[in-house]
Every structure is written in structure tokens, then in C-alpha cells.
Amino acid sequence: MTWMLLTHRNMIISSLSLVTLALVLFLAGCGGPDTSAPERTVIKRPADWHGALLYIADLKGPDAEFGSVRIYDNVSGFVEKTVEQTDAAAPNDVLVTPDGGTMFAASSVNGKIDQFHWDGDNWIHGSVVETPSNQLFSLSLGPDGFIYAAGDSGGGGAKALVYRINPKSLALDPAPVTFPSLESVHGISWSPDGGTAYVSGSGPGGKPELLLASWPAGRVEAKITLPGTDVANKDLTSPRGRFVYVMCRGEILKINPASRAVAETLEPVPAVPGNASGNDYYGGALSADGRYLFTAGTPTGSDSTLYIIDLETAAVVKTVKHISAEARGLQRTE
């Protein structure tokens, strides 16, 4: 009789354990895809630390209402910190000043630019720049030291506008730079001597284009139609100015500004037959020597993967999954 009671009790315990395990597995599977790499909450480094950080504007996560900036350490392979957005909701881009002390994030939904200051351990929210734009696409540091924010007009009139902002006073120039031949401007970068601006965006009928314009006059000298894609996102210039990389839907185009032609097409993930768009490569960043390109691909319905491309071989040398929910602009410091 005692043996039967013990056996019955053991069966009950085993059943409860199986139910508990099933509940844990069920809960672990809820809540959608895992959009976080292993995280640490505070960055603490020795005084002589020399490494690289990648700042990623995350449109949707972890708080879908605000978005965030995620900071990835190339050395440790961790997302070390997530900076929540407050005013510049759903950021399309992020810009960190050369001294690493100030960060700006640009909103895709309200035309605001958030400013943050690094206090040694955390990013502290500062002032907010309000532009007339409804949607800001990118942030770039110009050859004159001013911040240039590509966006729309906020209603009526010219659409392809680039707002000029003093990074110290945060004063907004009342007269934005315009490119009338574009319906919308998504990115701007410059030649090393600052004499030429490379402006990516949509031309008539939404056709993706790259403009070569004299700077600071803004006079368009050439127009390059971008093949194989229907959206041109941000662009960036290699350190020596030999190439301009345009982040696009489905591909990354390597442009030779001297010949004004496409030199190479990069596809970290080849397009799937029947789905020409493939990954959407919105932003990118180059290593200081220009050898490596960092970009994040976001396929429809999934979170973003970081791709590190060796530009000498055009090969992907590293991928990091779940780098963010929906990666947009990237900035690298080292």
C-alpha cells in the first residue's frame, strides 16, 4: 500500500514538472522574434582602450513607439547599451561627433532631432532641434562642421530639402539646401576636399538617382541613374574619395565618381527569385581605412542582421543576427 501511494505521488510530481516545462517553453516562444543581442547596461573601459563602436538607429525597438539607438562593440561582439528615444521618435539616423561626446538622432515621424551627451557612463538627453520636416531621412556631418539633415518640406513646395544645423548652438538655418531635380533626398556625403556633394534620393517618377553637385553652391554637375533597385537610401564616400557607396533596397551600389558609373554591385544576401527587393539596406558605415563596410539588412517581416563586408574581396566576413528590430542609419567611431 505504501509503495502504491509513493508511486502515485511520483506520477503527480512528474506530471506537474511536464506541465511546468511546457508552460516555460510556450512563454519562451511568445512575443515575436528575438531582437536583442546579449547586452550589458554600462560601458566601462580602461583609460587606454582603443576600439570601435557602431551606433545603430533602431526604428522600432525595443519600444516600438519610440525606437532607440543601439551601441554595438566590434571588439566584444555585444550590444552594450540601448538608448531610448524621447522626442525624436522612430529614428531614421544617428550621428556622433568626432570627439565622441555628443550624439544626435533624427526622427522619421516628427522632424525632430534629439541631442545626447556622454557623461562617462551613460548618454544623457539634452536639447531638441525642431525642423519643419515631417520625416527626416539622414544626418551627415558636412565639411564645414555643420550637421546636414535630409528630409521633406513638411507640406507643400520643394520636397528634396537638406536642413543645416549648427552643432554647438543647435541653430537651424532658415534657408535649407534644395535639389529641385529630386522628388526626395535620402542621403548626402562629400568628397574629401569638400568640393563635391553626393546626393542620393528619388528623381522624377520615384526613380533612384545619385547627384554629383558642386559644394557649397549645390549646382548639379551630373546625375547617375541607379540600376537594379527601386529605392536609394543613404550614401557614403570612401576616405580617399575613390568611391561612393549607395545603400539601396536589395543591393549596395559602388559608384566611381570619376567615371560616373556603377563599378560594382554588392549583395550581402542575394535577392530571392520572385522578390527582387530582398533586404533593405538603409544605412552604412566604413572603417577608418575604408576597407570594411558595415550595413544592416532588414527583410520584410523580420528583424535586422548586421553584415561586415571586406570591400577588397566583396565578401561578407561577419554577420550578427538580431542586431536590432529595424536598423536604419549607422555610425561608426574608432
ChimeraX attribute file (.defattr): number of C-alpha atoms within 10 A of each C-alpha:
attribute: neighborCount
match mode: 1-to-1
recipient: residues
	/A:1	6
	/A:2	7
	/A:3	8
	/A:4	9
	/A:5	10
	/A:6	11
	/A:7	12
	/A:8	12
	/A:9	12
	/A:10	12
	/A:11	12
	/A:12	12
	/A:13	12
	/A:14	12
	/A:15	12
	/A:16	12
	/A:17	12
	/A:18	12
	/A:19	12
	/A:20	12
	/A:21	12
	/A:22	12
	/A:23	12
	/A:24	11
	/A:25	11
	/A:26	10
	/A:27	10
	/A:28	10
	/A:29	11
	/A:30	9
	/A:31	7
	/A:32	9
	/A:33	12
	/A:34	15
	/A:35	17
	/A:36	18
	/A:37	16
	/A:38	10
	/A:39	15
	/A:40	12
	/A:41	11
	/A:42	12
	/A:43	12
	/A:44	11
	/A:45	10
	/A:46	6
	/A:47	6
	/A:48	6
	/A:49	8
	/A:50	10
	/A:51	11
	/A:52	16
	/A:53	18
	/A:54	18
	/A:55	25
	/A:56	33
	/A:57	32
	/A:58	32
	/A:59	27
	/A:60	20
	/A:61	24
	/A:62	20
	/A:63	15
	/A:64	14
	/A:65	13
	/A:66	19
	/A:67	28
	/A:68	30
	/A:69	30
	/A:70	25
	/A:71	23
	/A:72	22
	/A:73	17
	/A:74	14
	/A:75	10
	/A:76	10
	/A:77	13
	/A:78	17
	/A:79	23
	/A:80	19
	/A:81	19
	/A:82	25
	/A:83	18
	/A:84	19
	/A:85	25
	/A:86	14
	/A:87	22
	/A:88	27
	/A:89	26
	/A:90	28
	/A:91	35
	/A:92	30
	/A:93	31
	/A:94	29
	/A:95	24
	/A:96	22
	/A:97	15
	/A:98	11
	/A:99	7
	/A:100	12
	/A:101	13
	/A:102	20
	/A:103	22
	/A:104	25
	/A:105	30
	/A:106	34
	/A:107	29
	/A:108	22
	/A:109	16
	/A:110	20
	/A:111	25
	/A:112	23
	/A:113	26
	/A:114	22
	/A:115	24
	/A:116	20
	/A:117	17
	/A:118	13
	/A:119	10
	/A:120	12
	/A:121	11
	/A:122	15
	/A:123	18
	/A:124	14
	/A:125	19
	/A:126	12
	/A:127	13
	/A:128	18
	/A:129	17
	/A:130	17
	/A:131	23
	/A:132	16
	/A:133	24
	/A:134	16
	/A:135	21
	/A:136	32
	/A:137	29
	/A:138	31
	/A:139	31
	/A:140	25
	/A:141	20
	/A:142	15
	/A:143	17
	/A:144	9
	/A:145	13
	/A:146	16
	/A:147	22
	/A:148	24
	/A:149	29
	/A:150	31
	/A:151	29
	/A:152	26
	/A:153	23
	/A:154	17
	/A:155	10
	/A:156	7
	/A:157	8
	/A:158	16
	/A:159	20
	/A:160	23
	/A:161	26
	/A:162	30
	/A:163	24
	/A:164	24
	/A:165	21
	/A:166	14
	/A:167	17
	/A:168	9
	/A:169	7
	/A:170	17
	/A:171	12
	/A:172	17
	/A:173	12
	/A:174	11
	/A:175	10
	/A:176	18
	/A:177	18
	/A:178	19
	/A:179	21
	/A:180	14
	/A:181	18
	/A:182	25
	/A:183	19
	/A:184	26
	/A:185	33
	/A:186	27
	/A:187	28
	/A:188	28
	/A:189	24
	/A:190	26
	/A:191	22
	/A:192	15
	/A:193	10
	/A:194	14
	/A:195	14
	/A:196	22
	/A:197	26
	/A:198	25
	/A:199	29
	/A:200	32
	/A:201	30
	/A:202	24
	/A:203	20
	/A:204	11
	/A:205	8
	/A:206	14
	/A:207	17
	/A:208	25
	/A:209	24
	/A:210	28
	/A:211	25
	/A:212	22
	/A:213	20
	/A:214	17
	/A:215	17
	/A:216	13
	/A:217	11
	/A:218	16
	/A:219	15
	/A:220	18
	/A:221	11
	/A:222	13
	/A:223	17
	/A:224	16
	/A:225	15
	/A:226	22
	/A:227	15
	/A:228	16
	/A:229	17
	/A:230	16
	/A:231	24
	/A:232	30
	/A:233	28
	/A:234	29
	/A:235	29
	/A:236	25
	/A:237	24
	/A:238	21
	/A:239	17
	/A:240	11
	/A:241	16
	/A:242	14
	/A:243	21
	/A:244	23
	/A:245	26
	/A:246	31
	/A:247	27
	/A:248	26
	/A:249	22
	/A:250	29
	/A:251	27
	/A:252	26
	/A:253	25
	/A:254	22
	/A:255	22
	/A:256	16
	/A:257	20
	/A:258	9
	/A:259	8
	/A:260	16
	/A:261	14
	/A:262	18
	/A:263	13
	/A:264	13
	/A:265	16
	/A:266	18
	/A:267	18
	/A:268	23
	/A:269	14
	/A:270	13
	/A:271	14
	/A:272	11
	/A:273	8
	/A:274	7
	/A:275	9
	/A:276	15
	/A:277	20
	/A:278	21
	/A:279	24
	/A:280	24
	/A:281	29
	/A:282	31
	/A:283	30
	/A:284	27
	/A:285	24
	/A:286	23
	/A:287	17
	/A:288	13
	/A:289	9
	/A:290	17
	/A:291	15
	/A:292	20
	/A:293	18
	/A:294	21
	/A:295	28
	/A:296	31
	/A:297	29
	/A:298	24
	/A:299	18
	/A:300	12
	/A:301	9
	/A:302	15
	/A:303	23
	/A:304	26
	/A:305	21
	/A:306	22
	/A:307	23
	/A:308	22
	/A:309	22
	/A:310	16
	/A:311	15
	/A:312	9
	/A:313	9
	/A:314	17
	/A:315	15
	/A:316	18
	/A:317	12
	/A:318	11
	/A:319	16
	/A:320	15
	/A:321	16
	/A:322	20
	/A:323	27
	/A:324	31
	/A:325	26
	/A:326	30
	/A:327	33
	/A:328	31
	/A:329	29
	/A:330	29
	/A:331	24
	/A:332	22
	/A:333	17
	/A:334	12
